[in-house]
Amino acid sequence: METLKYKGYTGSVDFSVEDNVLFGKVLGMPKASITFEGTNVKELLEDFHEAIDDYLRECEERGLTPVKPFSGNLNIRIPHKVHEEIAIHSKSEGISINAYIKNALERQLKMRD
């Protein structure tokens, strides 16, 4: 998946064959839906930048703090046995469950690079 980045925000890139348009939305913002589109890459980038700038301007005008995507808090559901094994391994390594999971995810992401 291709993404766009601007002022700390990440946008997805998709396309519609039916509508002959590129489109996307800002990722990691469940309460604020920011979308953009264009018939070519240049228009898509321009609309993405305008959408972010409009969002930030609107927040400023209303006296609101803009939502930053991907807060760093992530709730997941895992089987009891996996939770237990993570707890045992993290204890044996002398780190918290959170640190253990963070390290495991970082290792997995590095393997993808």
Phi and psi restraints in degrees (range 20) as a CNS / XPLOR table:
assign (resid 1 and name C) (resid 2 and name N)
       (resid 2 and name CA) (resid 2 and name C) 1.0 -85.6 20.0 2
assign (resid 2 and name N) (resid 2 and name CA)
       (resid 2 and name C) (resid 3 and name N) 1.0 148.2 20.0 2
assign (resid 2 and name C) (resid 3 and name N)
       (resid 3 and name CA) (resid 3 and name C) 1.0 -135.2 20.0 2
assign (resid 3 and name N) (resid 3 and name CA)
       (resid 3 and name C) (resid 4 and name N) 1.0 159.9 20.0 2
assign (resid 3 and name C) (resid 4 and name N)
       (resid 4 and name CA) (resid 4 and name C) 1.0 -115.6 20.0 2
assign (resid 4 and name N) (resid 4 and name CA)
       (resid 4 and name C) (resid 5 and name N) 1.0 147.9 20.0 2
assign (resid 4 and name C) (resid 5 and name N)
       (resid 5 and name CA) (resid 5 and name C) 1.0 -128.9 20.0 2
assign (resid 5 and name N) (resid 5 and name CA)
       (resid 5 and name C) (resid 6 and name N) 1.0 138.6 20.0 2
assign (resid 5 and name C) (resid 6 and name N)
       (resid 6 and name CA) (resid 6 and name C) 1.0 -162.4 20.0 2
assign (resid 6 and name N) (resid 6 and name CA)
       (resid 6 and name C) (resid 7 and name N) 1.0 124.7 20.0 2
assign (resid 6 and name C) (resid 7 and name N)
       (resid 7 and name CA) (resid 7 and name C) 1.0 50.6 20.0 2
assign (resid 7 and name N) (resid 7 and name CA)
       (resid 7 and name C) (resid 8 and name N) 1.0 37.9 20.0 2
assign (resid 7 and name C) (resid 8 and name N)
       (resid 8 and name CA) (resid 8 and name C) 1.0 85.5 20.0 2
assign (resid 8 and name N) (resid 8 and name CA)
       (resid 8 and name C) (resid 9 and name N) 1.0 3.7 20.0 2
assign (resid 8 and name C) (resid 9 and name N)
       (resid 9 and name CA) (resid 9 and name C) 1.0 -109.9 20.0 2
assign (resid 9 and name N) (resid 9 and name CA)
       (resid 9 and name C) (resid 10 and name N) 1.0 147.2 20.0 2
assign (resid 9 and name C) (resid 10 and name N)
       (resid 10 and name CA) (resid 10 and name C) 1.0 -119.1 20.0 2
assign (resid 10 and name N) (resid 10 and name CA)
       (resid 10 and name C) (resid 11 and name N) 1.0 130.6 20.0 2
assign (resid 10 and name C) (resid 11 and name N)
       (resid 11 and name CA) (resid 11 and name C) 1.0 -115.2 20.0 2
assign (resid 11 and name N) (resid 11 and name CA)
       (resid 11 and name C) (resid 12 and name N) 1.0 144.5 20.0 2
assign (resid 11 and name C) (resid 12 and name N)
       (resid 12 and name CA) (resid 12 and name C) 1.0 -80.2 20.0 2
assign (resid 12 and name N) (resid 12 and name CA)
       (resid 12 and name C) (resid 13 and name N) 1.0 161.7 20.0 2
assign (resid 12 and name C) (resid 13 and name N)
       (resid 13 and name CA) (resid 13 and name C) 1.0 -130.0 20.0 2
assign (resid 13 and name N) (resid 13 and name CA)
       (resid 13 and name C) (resid 14 and name N) 1.0 120.1 20.0 2
assign (resid 13 and name C) (resid 14 and name N)
       (resid 14 and name CA) (resid 14 and name C) 1.0 -132.6 20.0 2
assign (resid 14 and name N) (resid 14 and name CA)
       (resid 14 and name C) (resid 15 and name N) 1.0 174.5 20.0 2
assign (resid 14 and name C) (resid 15 and name N)
       (resid 15 and name CA) (resid 15 and name C) 1.0 -143.5 20.0 2
assign (resid 15 and name N) (resid 15 and name CA)
       (resid 15 and name C) (resid 16 and name N) 1.0 154.5 20.0 2
assign (resid 15 and name C) (resid 16 and name N)
       (resid 16 and name CA) (resid 16 and name C) 1.0 -118.9 20.0 2
assign (resid 16 and name N) (resid 16 and name CA)
       (resid 16 and name C) (resid 17 and name N) 1.0 114.4 20.0 2
assign (resid 16 and name C) (resid 17 and name N)
       (resid 17 and name CA) (resid 17 and name C) 1.0 -65.4 20.0 2
assign (resid 17 and name N) (resid 17 and name CA)
       (resid 17 and name C) (resid 18 and name N) 1.0 -41.3 20.0 2
assign (resid 17 and name C) (resid 18 and name N)
       (resid 18 and name CA) (resid 18 and name C) 1.0 -59.2 20.0 2
assign (resid 18 and name N) (resid 18 and name CA)
       (resid 18 and name C) (resid 19 and name N) 1.0 -43.4 20.0 2
assign (resid 18 and name C) (resid 19 and name N)
       (resid 19 and name CA) (resid 19 and name C) 1.0 -95.8 20.0 2
assign (resid 19 and name N) (resid 19 and name CA)
       (resid 19 and name C) (resid 20 and name N) 1.0 -6.2 20.0 2
assign (resid 19 and name C) (resid 20 and name N)
       (resid 20 and name CA) (resid 20 and name C) 1.0 53.3 20.0 2
assign (resid 20 and name N) (resid 20 and name CA)
       (resid 20 and name C) (resid 21 and name N) 1.0 52.1 20.0 2
assign (resid 20 and name C) (resid 21 and name N)
       (resid 21 and name CA) (resid 21 and name C) 1.0 -143.1 20.0 2
assign (resid 21 and name N) (resid 21 and name CA)
       (resid 21 and name C) (resid 22 and name N) 1.0 145.3 20.0 2
assign (resid 21 and name C) (resid 22 and name N)
       (resid 22 and name CA) (resid 22 and name C) 1.0 -90.7 20.0 2
assign (resid 22 and name N) (resid 22 and name CA)
       (resid 22 and name C) (resid 23 and name N) 1.0 144.1 20.0 2
assign (resid 22 and name C) (resid 23 and name N)
       (resid 23 and name CA) (resid 23 and name C) 1.0 -151.9 20.0 2
assign (resid 23 and name N) (resid 23 and name CA)
       (resid 23 and name C) (resid 24 and name N) 1.0 166.1 20.0 2
assign (resid 23 and name C) (resid 24 and name N)
       (resid 24 and name CA) (resid 24 and name C) 1.0 -167.2 20.0 2
assign (resid 24 and name N) (resid 24 and name CA)
       (resid 24 and name C) (resid 25 and name N) 1.0 178.8 20.0 2
assign (resid 24 and name C) (resid 25 and name N)
       (resid 25 and name CA) (resid 25 and name C) 1.0 -144.8 20.0 2
assign (resid 25 and name N) (resid 25 and name CA)
       (resid 25 and name C) (resid 26 and name N) 1.0 156.7 20.0 2
assign (resid 25 and name C) (resid 26 and name N)
       (resid 26 and name CA) (resid 26 and name C) 1.0 -74.4 20.0 2
assign (resid 26 and name N) (resid 26 and name CA)
       (resid 26 and name C) (resid 27 and name N) 1.0 130.3 20.0 2
assign (resid 26 and name C) (resid 27 and name N)
       (resid 27 and name CA) (resid 27 and name C) 1.0 -86.1 20.0 2
assign (resid 27 and name N) (resid 27 and name CA)
       (resid 27 and name C) (resid 28 and name N) 1.0 150.0 20.0 2
assign (resid 27 and name C) (resid 28 and name N)
       (resid 28 and name CA) (resid 28 and name C) 1.0 79.5 20.0 2
assign (resid 28 and name N) (resid 28 and name CA)
       (resid 28 and name C) (resid 29 and name N) 1.0 20.6 20.0 2
assign (resid 28 and name C) (resid 29 and name N)
       (resid 29 and name CA) (resid 29 and name C) 1.0 -129.6 20.0 2
assign (resid 29 and name N) (resid 29 and name CA)
       (resid 29 and name C) (resid 30 and name N) 1.0 78.7 20.0 2
assign (resid 29 and name C) (resid 30 and name N)
       (resid 30 and name CA) (resid 30 and name C) 1.0 -64.1 20.0 2
assign (resid 30 and name N) (resid 30 and name CA)
       (resid 30 and name C) (resid 31 and name N) 1.0 -28.0 20.0 2
assign (resid 30 and name C) (resid 31 and name N)
       (resid 31 and name CA) (resid 31 and name C) 1.0 -95.5 20.0 2
assign (resid 31 and name N) (resid 31 and name CA)
       (resid 31 and name C) (resid 32 and name N) 1.0 -15.0 20.0 2
assign (resid 31 and name C) (resid 32 and name N)
       (resid 32 and name CA) (resid 32 and name C) 1.0 -124.6 20.0 2
assign (resid 32 and name N) (resid 32 and name CA)
       (resid 32 and name C) (resid 33 and name N) 1.0 108.2 20.0 2
assign (resid 32 and name C) (resid 33 and name N)
       (resid 33 and name CA) (resid 33 and name C) 1.0 -90.2 20.0 2
assign (resid 33 and name N) (resid 33 and name CA)
       (resid 33 and name C) (resid 34 and name N) 1.0 111.6 20.0 2
assign (resid 33 and name C) (resid 34 and name N)
       (resid 34 and name CA) (resid 34 and name C) 1.0 -114.8 20.0 2
assign (resid 34 and name N) (resid 34 and name CA)
       (resid 34 and name C) (resid 35 and name N) 1.0 116.9 20.0 2
assign (resid 34 and name C) (resid 35 and name N)
       (resid 35 and name CA) (resid 35 and name C) 1.0 -120.2 20.0 2
assign (resid 35 and name N) (resid 35 and name CA)
       (resid 35 and name C) (resid 36 and name N) 1.0 162.9 20.0 2
assign (resid 35 and name C) (resid 36 and name N)
       (resid 36 and name CA) (resid 36 and name C) 1.0 -157.5 20.0 2
assign (resid 36 and name N) (resid 36 and name CA)
       (resid 36 and name C) (resid 37 and name N) 1.0 161.2 20.0 2
assign (resid 36 and name C) (resid 37 and name N)
       (resid 37 and name CA) (resid 37 and name C) 1.0 -158.7 20.0 2
assign (resid 37 and name N) (resid 37 and name CA)
       (resid 37 and name C) (resid 38 and name N) 1.0 168.8 20.0 2
assign (resid 37 and name C) (resid 38 and name N)
       (resid 38 and name CA) (resid 38 and name C) 1.0 -171.7 20.0 2
assign (resid 38 and name N) (resid 38 and name CA)
       (resid 38 and name C) (resid 39 and name N) 1.0 158.9 20.0 2
assign (resid 38 and name C) (resid 39 and name N)
       (resid 39 and name CA) (resid 39 and name C) 1.0 -87.5 20.0 2
assign (resid 39 and name N) (resid 39 and name CA)
       (resid 39 and name C) (resid 40 and name N) 1.0 -7.6 20.0 2
assign (resid 39 and name C) (resid 40 and name N)
       (resid 40 and name CA) (resid 40 and name C) 1.0 -150.1 20.0 2
assign (resid 40 and name N) (resid 40 and name CA)
       (resid 40 and name C) (resid 41 and name N) 1.0 174.5 20.0 2
assign (resid 40 and name C) (resid 41 and name N)
       (resid 41 and name CA) (resid 41 and name C) 1.0 -62.9 20.0 2
assign (resid 41 and name N) (resid 41 and name CA)
       (resid 41 and name C) (resid 42 and name N) 1.0 -41.6 20.0 2
assign (resid 41 and name C) (resid 42 and name N)
       (resid 42 and name CA) (resid 42 and name C) 1.0 -59.4 20.0 2
assign (resid 42 and name N) (resid 42 and name CA)
       (resid 42 and name C) (resid 43 and name N) 1.0 -47.4 20.0 2
assign (resid 42 and name C) (resid 43 and name N)
       (resid 43 and name CA) (resid 43 and name C) 1.0 -64.5 20.0 2
assign (resid 43 and name N) (resid 43 and name CA)
       (resid 43 and name C) (resid 44 and name N) 1.0 -38.9 20.0 2
assign (resid 43 and name C) (resid 44 and name N)
       (resid 44 and name CA) (resid 44 and name C) 1.0 -61.0 20.0 2
assign (resid 44 and name N) (resid 44 and name CA)
       (resid 44 and name C) (resid 45 and name N) 1.0 -47.8 20.0 2
assign (resid 44 and name C) (resid 45 and name N)
       (resid 45 and name CA) (resid 45 and name C) 1.0 -61.0 20.0 2
assign (resid 45 and name N) (resid 45 and name CA)
       (resid 45 and name C) (resid 46 and name N) 1.0 -44.3 20.0 2
assign (resid 45 and name C) (resid 46 and name N)
       (resid 46 and name CA) (resid 46 and name C) 1.0 -62.2 20.0 2
assign (resid 46 and name N) (resid 46 and name CA)
       (resid 46 and name C) (resid 47 and name N) 1.0 -44.2 20.0 2
assign (resid 46 and name C) (resid 47 and name N)
       (resid 47 and name CA) (resid 47 and name C) 1.0 -68.3 20.0 2
assign (resid 47 and name N) (resid 47 and name CA)
       (resid 47 and name C) (resid 48 and name N) 1.0 -35.4 20.0 2
assign (resid 47 and name C) (resid 48 and name N)
       (resid 48 and name CA) (resid 48 and name C) 1.0 -61.3 20.0 2
assign (resid 48 and name N) (resid 48 and name CA)
       (resid 48 and name C) (resid 49 and name N) 1.0 -48.8 20.0 2
assign (resid 48 and name C) (resid 49 and name N)
       (resid 49 and name CA) (resid 49 and name C) 1.0 -62.0 20.0 2
assign (resid 49 and name N) (resid 49 and name CA)
       (resid 49 and name C) (resid 50 and name N) 1.0 -43.9 20.0 2
assign (resid 49 and name C) (resid 50 and name N)
       (resid 50 and name CA) (resid 50 and name C) 1.0 -62.9 20.0 2
assign (resid 50 and name N) (resid 50 and name CA)
       (resid 50 and name C) (resid 51 and name N) 1.0 -40.0 20.0 2
assign (resid 50 and name C) (resid 51 and name N)
       (resid 51 and name CA) (resid 51 and name C) 1.0 -63.2 20.0 2
assign (resid 51 and name N) (resid 51 and name CA)
       (resid 51 and name C) (resid 52 and name N) 1.0 -43.0 20.0 2
assign (resid 51 and name C) (resid 52 and name N)
       (resid 52 and name CA) (resid 52 and name C) 1.0 -66.2 20.0 2
assign (resid 52 and name N) (resid 52 and name CA)
       (resid 52 and name C) (resid 53 and name N) 1.0 -47.1 20.0 2
assign (resid 52 and name C) (resid 53 and name N)
       (resid 53 and name CA) (resid 53 and name C) 1.0 -60.3 20.0 2
assign (resid 53 and name N) (resid 53 and name CA)
       (resid 53 and name C) (resid 54 and name N) 1.0 -41.8 20.0 2
assign (resid 53 and name C) (resid 54 and name N)
       (resid 54 and name CA) (resid 54 and name C) 1.0 -62.3 20.0 2
assign (resid 54 and name N) (resid 54 and name CA)
       (resid 54 and name C) (resid 55 and name N) 1.0 -43.6 20.0 2
assign (resid 54 and name C) (resid 55 and name N)
       (resid 55 and name CA) (resid 55 and name C) 1.0 -61.1 20.0 2
assign (resid 55 and name N) (resid 55 and name CA)
       (resid 55 and name C) (resid 56 and name N) 1.0 -47.6 20.0 2
assign (resid 55 and name C) (resid 56 and name N)
       (resid 56 and name CA) (resid 56 and name C) 1.0 -64.4 20.0 2
assign (resid 56 and name N) (resid 56 and name CA)
       (resid 56 and name C) (resid 57 and name N) 1.0 -40.0 20.0 2
assign (resid 56 and name C) (resid 57 and name N)
       (resid 57 and name CA) (resid 57 and name C) 1.0 -65.0 20.0 2
assign (resid 57 and name N) (resid 57 and name CA)
       (resid 57 and name C) (resid 58 and name N) 1.0 -42.4 20.0 2
assign (resid 57 and name C) (resid 58 and name N)
       (resid 58 and name CA) (resid 58 and name C) 1.0 -63.2 20.0 2
assign (resid 58 and name N) (resid 58 and name CA)
       (resid 58 and name C) (resid 59 and name N) 1.0 -42.2 20.0 2
assign (resid 58 and name C) (resid 59 and name N)
       (resid 59 and name CA) (resid 59 and name C) 1.0 -60.8 20.0 2
assign (resid 59 and name N) (resid 59 and name CA)
       (resid 59 and name C) (resid 60 and name N) 1.0 -44.5 20.0 2
assign (resid 59 and name C) (resid 60 and name N)
       (resid 60 and name CA) (resid 60 and name C) 1.0 -62.4 20.0 2
assign (resid 60 and name N) (resid 60 and name CA)
       (resid 60 and name C) (resid 61 and name N) 1.0 -45.0 20.0 2
assign (resid 60 and name C) (resid 61 and name N)
       (resid 61 and name CA) (resid 61 and name C) 1.0 -62.5 20.0 2
assign (resid 61 and name N) (resid 61 and name CA)
       (resid 61 and name C) (resid 62 and name N) 1.0 -33.0 20.0 2
assign (resid 61 and name C) (resid 62 and name N)
       (resid 62 and name CA) (resid 62 and name C) 1.0 -91.4 20.0 2
assign (resid 62 and name N) (resid 62 and name CA)
       (resid 62 and name C) (resid 63 and name N) 1.0 -2.9 20.0 2
assign (resid 62 and name C) (resid 63 and name N)
       (resid 63 and name CA) (resid 63 and name C) 1.0 72.6 20.0 2
assign (resid 63 and name N) (resid 63 and name CA)
       (resid 63 and name C) (resid 64 and name N) 1.0 27.6 20.0 2
assign (resid 63 and name C) (resid 64 and name N)
       (resid 64 and name CA) (resid 64 and name C) 1.0 -102.7 20.0 2
assign (resid 64 and name N) (resid 64 and name CA)
       (resid 64 and name C) (resid 65 and name N) 1.0 150.2 20.0 2
assign (resid 64 and name C) (resid 65 and name N)
       (resid 65 and name CA) (resid 65 and name C) 1.0 -83.9 20.0 2
assign (resid 65 and name N) (resid 65 and name CA)
       (resid 65 and name C) (resid 66 and name N) 1.0 122.8 20.0 2
assign (resid 65 and name C) (resid 66 and name N)
       (resid 66 and name CA) (resid 66 and name C) 1.0 -59.9 20.0 2
assign (resid 66 and name N) (resid 66 and name CA)
       (resid 66 and name C) (resid 67 and name N) 1.0 141.5 20.0 2
assign (resid 66 and name C) (resid 67 and name N)
       (resid 67 and name CA) (resid 67 and name C) 1.0 -71.7 20.0 2
assign (resid 67 and name N) (resid 67 and name CA)
       (resid 67 and name C) (resid 68 and name N) 1.0 130.7 20.0 2
assign (resid 67 and name C) (resid 68 and name N)
       (resid 68 and name CA) (resid 68 and name C) 1.0 -95.6 20.0 2
assign (resid 68 and name N) (resid 68 and name CA)
       (resid 68 and name C) (resid 69 and name N) 1.0 130.5 20.0 2
assign (resid 68 and name C) (resid 69 and name N)
       (resid 69 and name CA) (resid 69 and name C) 1.0 -68.3 20.0 2
assign (resid 69 and name N) (resid 69 and name CA)
       (resid 69 and name C) (resid 70 and name N) 1.0 156.5 20.0 2
assign (resid 69 and name C) (resid 70 and name N)
       (resid 70 and name CA) (resid 70 and name C) 1.0 54.8 20.0 2
assign (resid 70 and name N) (resid 70 and name CA)
       (resid 70 and name C) (resid 71 and name N) 1.0 75.4 20.0 2
assign (resid 70 and name C) (resid 71 and name N)
       (resid 71 and name CA) (resid 71 and name C) 1.0 -62.0 20.0 2
assign (resid 71 and name N) (resid 71 and name CA)
       (resid 71 and name C) (resid 72 and name N) 1.0 -21.2 20.0 2
assign (resid 71 and name C) (resid 72 and name N)
       (resid 72 and name CA) (resid 72 and name C) 1.0 99.7 20.0 2
assign (resid 72 and name N) (resid 72 and name CA)
       (resid 72 and name C) (resid 73 and name N) 1.0 -8.1 20.0 2
assign (resid 72 and name C) (resid 73 and name N)
       (resid 73 and name CA) (resid 73 and name C) 1.0 -99.1 20.0 2
assign (resid 73 and name N) (resid 73 and name CA)
       (resid 73 and name C) (resid 74 and name N) 1.0 129.4 20.0 2
assign (resid 73 and name C) (resid 74 and name N)
       (resid 74 and name CA) (resid 74 and name C) 1.0 -140.2 20.0 2
assign (resid 74 and name N) (resid 74 and name CA)
       (resid 74 and name C) (resid 75 and name N) 1.0 120.6 20.0 2
assign (resid 74 and name C) (resid 75 and name N)
       (resid 75 and name CA) (resid 75 and name C) 1.0 -100.1 20.0 2
assign (resid 75 and name N) (resid 75 and name CA)
       (resid 75 and name C) (resid 76 and name N) 1.0 127.9 20.0 2
assign (resid 75 and name C) (resid 76 and name N)
       (resid 76 and name CA) (resid 76 and name C) 1.0 -128.3 20.0 2
assign (resid 76 and name N) (resid 76 and name CA)
       (resid 76 and name C) (resid 77 and name N) 1.0 156.1 20.0 2
assign (resid 76 and name C) (resid 77 and name N)
       (resid 77 and name CA) (resid 77 and name C) 1.0 -112.1 20.0 2
assign (resid 77 and name N) (resid 77 and name CA)
       (resid 77 and name C) (resid 78 and name N) 1.0 126.9 20.0 2
assign (resid 77 and name C) (resid 78 and name N)
       (resid 78 and name CA) (resid 78 and name C) 1.0 -132.0 20.0 2
assign (resid 78 and name N) (resid 78 and name CA)
       (resid 78 and name C) (resid 79 and name N) 1.0 157.0 20.0 2
assign (resid 78 and name C) (resid 79 and name N)
       (resid 79 and name CA) (resid 79 and name C) 1.0 -61.2 20.0 2
assign (resid 79 and name N) (resid 79 and name CA)
       (resid 79 and name C) (resid 80 and name N) 1.0 149.8 20.0 2
assign (resid 79 and name C) (resid 80 and name N)
       (resid 80 and name CA) (resid 80 and name C) 1.0 -52.0 20.0 2
assign (resid 80 and name N) (resid 80 and name CA)
       (resid 80 and name C) (resid 81 and name N) 1.0 -44.9 20.0 2
assign (resid 80 and name C) (resid 81 and name N)
       (resid 81 and name CA) (resid 81 and name C) 1.0 -63.1 20.0 2
assign (resid 81 and name N) (resid 81 and name CA)
       (resid 81 and name C) (resid 82 and name N) 1.0 -40.5 20.0 2
assign (resid 81 and name C) (resid 82 and name N)
       (resid 82 and name CA) (resid 82 and name C) 1.0 -64.8 20.0 2
assign (resid 82 and name N) (resid 82 and name CA)
       (resid 82 and name C) (resid 83 and name N) 1.0 -43.2 20.0 2
assign (resid 82 and name C) (resid 83 and name N)
       (resid 83 and name CA) (resid 83 and name C) 1.0 -58.9 20.0 2
assign (resid 83 and name N) (resid 83 and name CA)
       (resid 83 and name C) (resid 84 and name N) 1.0 -44.8 20.0 2
assign (resid 83 and name C) (resid 84 and name N)
       (resid 84 and name CA) (resid 84 and name C) 1.0 -61.3 20.0 2
assign (resid 84 and name N) (resid 84 and name CA)
       (resid 84 and name C) (resid 85 and name N) 1.0 -45.8 20.0 2
assign (resid 84 and name C) (resid 85 and name N)
       (resid 85 and name CA) (resid 85 and name C) 1.0 -65.3 20.0 2
assign (resid 85 and name N) (resid 85 and name CA)
       (resid 85 and name C) (resid 86 and name N) 1.0 -38.5 20.0 2
assign (resid 85 and name C) (resid 86 and name N)
       (resid 86 and name CA) (resid 86 and name C) 1.0 -62.4 20.0 2
assign (resid 86 and name N) (resid 86 and name CA)
       (resid 86 and name C) (resid 87 and name N) 1.0 -43.3 20.0 2
assign (resid 86 and name C) (resid 87 and name N)
       (resid 87 and name CA) (resid 87 and name C) 1.0 -61.5 20.0 2
assign (resid 87 and name N) (resid 87 and name CA)
       (resid 87 and name C) (resid 88 and name N) 1.0 -42.7 20.0 2
assign (resid 87 and name C) (resid 88 and name N)
       (resid 88 and name CA) (resid 88 and name C) 1.0 -65.5 20.0 2
assign (resid 88 and name N) (resid 88 and name CA)
       (resid 88 and name C) (resid 89 and name N) 1.0 -46.8 20.0 2
assign (resid 88 and name C) (resid 89 and name N)
       (resid 89 and name CA) (resid 89 and name C) 1.0 -66.7 20.0 2
assign (resid 89 and name N) (resid 89 and name CA)
       (resid 89 and name C) (resid 90 and name N) 1.0 -40.6 20.0 2
assign (resid 89 and name C) (resid 90 and name N)
       (resid 90 and name CA) (resid 90 and name C) 1.0 -65.8 20.0 2
assign (resid 90 and name N) (resid 90 and name CA)
       (resid 90 and name C) (resid 91 and name N) 1.0 -39.1 20.0 2
assign (resid 90 and name C) (resid 91 and name N)
       (resid 91 and name CA) (resid 91 and name C) 1.0 -62.8 20.0 2
assign (resid 91 and name N) (resid 91 and name CA)
       (resid 91 and name C) (resid 92 and name N) 1.0 -42.8 20.0 2
assign (resid 91 and name C) (resid 92 and name N)
       (resid 92 and name CA) (resid 92 and name C) 1.0 -68.1 20.0 2
assign (resid 92 and name N) (resid 92 and name CA)
       (resid 92 and name C) (resid 93 and name N) 1.0 -26.3 20.0 2
assign (resid 92 and name C) (resid 93 and name N)
       (resid 93 and name CA) (resid 93 and name C) 1.0 -88.4 20.0 2
assign (resid 93 and name N) (resid 93 and name CA)
       (resid 93 and name C) (resid 94 and name N) 1.0 -6.0 20.0 2
assign (resid 93 and name C) (resid 94 and name N)
       (resid 94 and name CA) (resid 94 and name C) 1.0 72.9 20.0 2
assign (resid 94 and name N) (resid 94 and name CA)
       (resid 94 and name C) (resid 95 and name N) 1.0 29.3 20.0 2
assign (resid 94 and name C) (resid 95 and name N)
       (resid 95 and name CA) (resid 95 and name C) 1.0 -128.9 20.0 2
assign (resid 95 and name N) (resid 95 and name CA)
       (resid 95 and name C) (resid 96 and name N) 1.0 166.0 20.0 2
assign (resid 95 and name C) (resid 96 and name N)
       (resid 96 and name CA) (resid 96 and name C) 1.0 -74.0 20.0 2
assign (resid 96 and name N) (resid 96 and name CA)
       (resid 96 and name C) (resid 97 and name N) 1.0 162.2 20.0 2
assign (resid 96 and name C) (resid 97 and name N)
       (resid 97 and name CA) (resid 97 and name C) 1.0 -59.2 20.0 2
assign (resid 97 and name N) (resid 97 and name CA)
       (resid 97 and name C) (resid 98 and name N) 1.0 -42.1 20.0 2
assign (resid 97 and name C) (resid 98 and name N)
       (resid 98 and name CA) (resid 98 and name C) 1.0 -58.9 20.0 2
assign (resid 98 and name N) (resid 98 and name CA)
       (resid 98 and name C) (resid 99 and name N) 1.0 -46.8 20.0 2
assign (resid 98 and name C) (resid 99 and name N)
       (resid 99 and name CA) (resid 99 and name C) 1.0 -64.1 20.0 2
assign (resid 99 and name N) (resid 99 and name CA)
       (resid 99 and name C) (resid 100 and name N) 1.0 -39.0 20.0 2
assign (resid 99 and name C) (resid 100 and name N)
       (resid 100 and name CA) (resid 100 and name C) 1.0 -61.8 20.0 2
assign (resid 100 and name N) (resid 100 and name CA)
       (resid 100 and name C) (resid 101 and name N) 1.0 -47.5 20.0 2
assign (resid 100 and name C) (resid 101 and name N)
       (resid 101 and name CA) (resid 101 and name C) 1.0 -66.6 20.0 2
assign (resid 101 and name N) (resid 101 and name CA)
       (resid 101 and name C) (resid 102 and name N) 1.0 -41.4 20.0 2
assign (resid 101 and name C) (resid 102 and name N)
       (resid 102 and name CA) (resid 102 and name C) 1.0 -58.9 20.0 2
assign (resid 102 and name N) (resid 102 and name CA)
       (resid 102 and name C) (resid 103 and name N) 1.0 -46.6 20.0 2
assign (resid 102 and name C) (resid 103 and name N)
       (resid 103 and name CA) (resid 103 and name C) 1.0 -61.9 20.0 2
assign (resid 103 and name N) (resid 103 and name CA)
       (resid 103 and name C) (resid 104 and name N) 1.0 -42.4 20.0 2
assign (resid 103 and name C) (resid 104 and name N)
       (resid 104 and name CA) (resid 104 and name C) 1.0 -64.5 20.0 2
assign (resid 104 and name N) (resid 104 and name CA)
       (resid 104 and name C) (resid 105 and name N) 1.0 -41.2 20.0 2
assign (resid 104 and name C) (resid 105 and name N)
       (resid 105 and name CA) (resid 105 and name C) 1.0 -67.1 20.0 2
assign (resid 105 and name N) (resid 105 and name CA)
       (resid 105 and name C) (resid 106 and name N) 1.0 -41.2 20.0 2
assign (resid 105 and name C) (resid 106 and name N)
       (resid 106 and name CA) (resid 106 and name C) 1.0 -62.6 20.0 2
assign (resid 106 and name N) (resid 106 and name CA)
       (resid 106 and name C) (resid 107 and name N) 1.0 -41.1 20.0 2
assign (resid 106 and name C) (resid 107 and name N)
       (resid 107 and name CA) (resid 107 and name C) 1.0 -62.0 20.0 2
assign (resid 107 and name N) (resid 107 and name CA)
       (resid 107 and name C) (resid 108 and name N) 1.0 -43.7 20.0 2
assign (resid 107 and name C) (resid 108 and name N)
       (resid 108 and name CA) (resid 108 and name C) 1.0 -62.4 20.0 2
assign (resid 108 and name N) (resid 108 and name CA)
       (resid 108 and name C) (resid 109 and name N) 1.0 -42.5 20.0 2
assign (resid 108 and name C) (resid 109 and name N)
       (resid 109 and name CA) (resid 109 and name C) 1.0 -67.4 20.0 2
assign (resid 109 and name N) (resid 109 and name CA)
       (resid 109 and name C) (resid 110 and name N) 1.0 -37.2 20.0 2
assign (resid 109 and name C) (resid 110 and name N)
       (resid 110 and name CA) (resid 110 and name C) 1.0 -64.0 20.0 2
assign (resid 110 and name N) (resid 110 and name CA)
       (resid 110 and name C) (resid 111 and name N) 1.0 -33.7 20.0 2
assign (resid 110 and name C) (resid 111 and name N)
       (resid 111 and name CA) (resid 111 and name C) 1.0 -66.4 20.0 2
assign (resid 111 and name N) (resid 111 and name CA)
       (resid 111 and name C) (resid 112 and name N) 1.0 -25.3 20.0 2
assign (resid 111 and name C) (resid 112 and name N)
       (resid 112 and name CA) (resid 112 and name C) 1.0 -81.0 20.0 2
assign (resid 112 and name N) (resid 112 and name CA)
       (resid 112 and name C) (resid 113 and name N) 1.0 -22.4 20.0 2
